[in-house]
Amino acid sequence: MSDVVDADELLRRIRRGRDLATEEERVWLERAQSLTATDPERAREATERALTYQVVAGVLAEIVAPGSHVVDAGAGGGTGAEAGGARRVT
């Protein structure tokens, strides 16, 4: 990837990536739901993949519109990004 791109093209690519990740999340959630009764192990794997795509889409959404994406504190508790050592720059 040695092509030089301007900011608009970079933003378009990020948005495409975000939209793709959102669509893949939906597909994997549907797959997990359909497998729950018949194959719990594969349903769990599909759920994990959906979560991965959800995280990617969330990160890309935060890049496109900083502050608009809700930051989940996760299992560690705290107040979102600040709990992980990052601080908001204004």
N, C-alpha and C positions, 0 to 999 in steps of 0.2 A: 504494500500500500504506500507507494511513493508519490501518489498524486497530491498536489497541493489543492486544498479546497478552502473556499471562503466560509465565513461564519454562517451564512444562510444555508449553504449546502450541508454543513456540519449539523445545524439544527434540524434540517429535513431528515438526515440520516438517523439522528437520535430519536426523532419522533417515529420514524418507521420502525426502528428497533423496539421502542416502547409499545407501539401498536401490535407488533408481532409477538412480543412477550405476553401482552394481555390476551391475545387470541390463543396462544399456546397454553396459557394458564386455564382458560375456559375449556379447551379440548381435554387437557389432563384431568380437570375436575369432573367432567362428564364421564371420562373413562373410569375414574376411580369410583364414581357413583354406580356405574353399571357393573363393576366388578365386586362391589362390597359383599353381596350375598354369595357369589359363586367362588371367588378367589381372593380372600382377605389379604394375602401377602402381596399380590399384584396390585390390589386396590391401595394398599399402604404406599407402595412404590410410586404409583401414579399420583397420590396425594403429595408425596415429597417433591415430585417433579413439578407439580402445579405450584407448590410453595416457592420453589426455586424461581420459576418464571414470575411469580408475584413480586418477589424481592427485586428481580432485575427491572421489572416494569416500574416499581416504586422508585428505584434509584434513578432511572431515566426520567421519570416524571419530576423528580426533585431537581434534576439538571435543567429541564426545560422551564420549570416554574418554581424557583427556590421558595421554600416556606409554605407552599400550597399543599405539599404531601404530608400526611400525618405520620410522624415518626413513632414507631412502636418501641416501647422500652424493652420488650422481650422478657425473658426469664430473669434477667438481672435486676429488674426494677429500675427506679430512677426516673429521670425526666427526659427520656428520649435521647437525642444525640449527646446532650450534655453529660449523661451518665457514662458514655463511652469515652469521655475525655475531649470530645470536640465541642467547640463553642460557636455560636452563631455570630457571624461578622456582619455588621450593618453598614 
